[in-house]
């Protein structure tokens, strides 16, 4: 759904997701969301 809304390929969005997790040092989506909330990104 995110890929469709941004007019990107699924693989592109998945790659961004993987690299964000690596760069931020988080193990899963819940932790990634927590970081986004703590940084006032959402």
N, C-alpha and C positions, 0 to 999 in steps of 0.2 A: 504494500500500500504506500509506503514512504517513497519507494522508487517511482511509482506511478505519479504521485503528487509532485515530485521534483523533476519528472521527465528524465530519469536516470535509469540505467540498467540495474537489475537486482544485484549483480556481481559487484558493481561500483559501491552501492550502499553497504553491502556486506563487508567489503574491504575497508571502507571508512569505519565501520563499527569495530572490526577487529583491531585496526590501528589505534583507534581511540582507547579501547580497553588496554592495549599494550602500553601506550604512552602514559596513561593515567594510572596504570598499575592496579586495575580493578579486575576481579575474576568473572563478573557476570553482569547482566543487564541491570539488575536491581542496584548494584553498586554504582554502575555508570549513571543511572538516574539520580541516585543520592548525591553524587558529585555535582551533577548539573544543577540540582536544587540548591545545594550549599553555595554554589558559585553564582546563584541568581540567574541562571541561563534559561530556566523555565519557571 
